[in-house]
Amino acid sequence: MIAKKYRFHGHSSLRWVFSKGKTYRSRRFLMRRSQNPKRKLPRVAVVVSKKVHKSAVVRNRIRRRVFEIVRREWSVLPAGSDIAITVYSVDVADISHDEIMQELTNLLHEMAADNSSRL
């Protein structure tokens, strides 16, 4: 799990990212990234709705798995950005860690490549 200062939640912060952020999609995930001029370090939120799974235990397990992958790929994240990762596929709870890692890593590297091309 990443440190609390690198995570965020709440309607106002997420609303900002959802309205102003650039979207990256994969088969099971949606990632939105917005630049936050008030921050020097990146922050990450993971959203798993009740539509994905009714059990809070399963939703939290999915959230922890995603945070762990983001923690391993932390060096790829652009500084000063807020990133919201939304899980919208039911099968994320049942697939292997390697499949989730491959999909999220591809999204993170796509986001990093897009960010570096803008500079």
C-alpha positions in Angstrom: 0.0 0.0 0.0 1.3 3.5 -0.8 1.5 6.1 2.0 -1.6 8.1 2.9 -0.1 11.4 1.6 0.1 9.9 -1.9 -3.6 8.8 -1.9 -6.7 10.9 -2.1 -10.5 10.5 -2.0 -13.6 12.5 -1.6 -16.1 13.9 -4.0 -14.5 17.3 -4.7 -11.1 15.9 -5.5 -12.5 13.1 -7.7 -14.9 15.5 -9.4 -12.0 17.7 -10.4 -10.1 14.8 -11.9 -13.1 13.4 -13.7 -14.1 16.7 -15.2 -10.6 18.1 -16.1 -8.6 14.9 -16.5 -7.4 13.1 -19.6 -8.8 9.6 -20.0 -6.9 6.3 -20.7 -8.9 3.1 -21.1 -8.2 -0.6 -21.0 -10.5 -3.6 -21.0 -11.0 -3.5 -17.2 -9.8 -0.1 -16.0 -10.3 3.6 -16.7 -7.6 6.0 -15.7 -8.0 9.7 -15.5 -5.1 12.1 -14.9 -5.2 15.8 -14.3 -2.3 18.1 -13.5 -2.5 19.6 -10.0 -0.3 22.8 -9.7 -0.6 22.8 -5.9 1.2 19.4 -5.6 4.8 18.4 -6.3 4.2 14.7 -5.9 1.6 12.5 -7.6 -1.6 11.3 -5.8 -3.6 8.3 -6.7 -7.2 7.2 -6.0 -8.8 3.8 -6.8 -12.5 3.7 -7.2 -14.3 0.3 -7.1 -18.1 0.6 -7.2 -20.7 -1.7 -5.8 -21.6 -2.6 -9.4 -18.3 -4.4 -9.6 -19.0 -6.5 -6.5 -21.5 -6.2 -3.7 -19.1 -7.4 -1.0 -16.9 -4.7 0.6 -14.3 -7.3 1.4 -13.9 -8.1 -2.3 -13.9 -4.4 -3.3 -11.2 -3.6 -0.8 -9.1 -6.6 -1.9 -9.3 -5.3 -5.5 -8.4 -1.8 -4.3 -5.4 -3.1 -2.4 -4.2 -5.1 -5.4 -4.4 -2.0 -7.7 -2.6 0.2 -5.1 0.2 -2.4 -4.9 0.8 -2.4 -8.6 0.8 1.4 -8.6 3.3 1.4 -5.8 5.7 -0.8 -7.8 5.3 1.5 -10.9 5.6 4.7 -8.8 8.6 6.0 -10.8 6.5 6.2 -14.0 3.9 8.6 -12.5 4.3 12.2 -13.5 5.0 14.6 -10.7 2.2 16.9 -9.6 -0.6 14.9 -11.1 -3.8 13.5 -9.6 -4.7 10.0 -11.0 -8.0 8.3 -10.5 -8.2 4.6 -11.5 -11.7 3.2 -11.8 -12.2 -0.5 -11.9 -15.3 -1.3 -13.9 -15.1 -5.0 -14.7 -16.4 -7.8 -12.4 -13.7 -10.2 -13.4 -10.9 -8.2 -11.7 -11.7 -10.0 -8.5 -11.0 -13.4 -10.0 -8.1 -12.9 -12.5 -4.4 -13.4 -11.7 -2.2 -10.7 -10.4 0.0 -10.9 -13.5 -3.0 -10.0 -15.8 -3.9 -7.0 -13.7 -0.3 -5.9 -13.5 0.1 -6.2 -17.3 -3.0 -4.1 -18.0 -2.3 -1.4 -15.4 1.4 -1.2 -16.4 0.4 -0.7 -20.0 -2.0 2.1 -19.0 0.6 3.8 -16.7 3.2 3.7 -19.4 0.8 5.0 -22.0 0.0 7.9 -19.6 3.7 8.6 -19.0 4.5 8.6 -22.7 1.6 11.0 -23.4 2.9 13.2 -20.6 6.5 13.3 -21.9 5.3 14.0 -25.4 3.6 17.2 -24.2 6.7 18.6 -22.7 
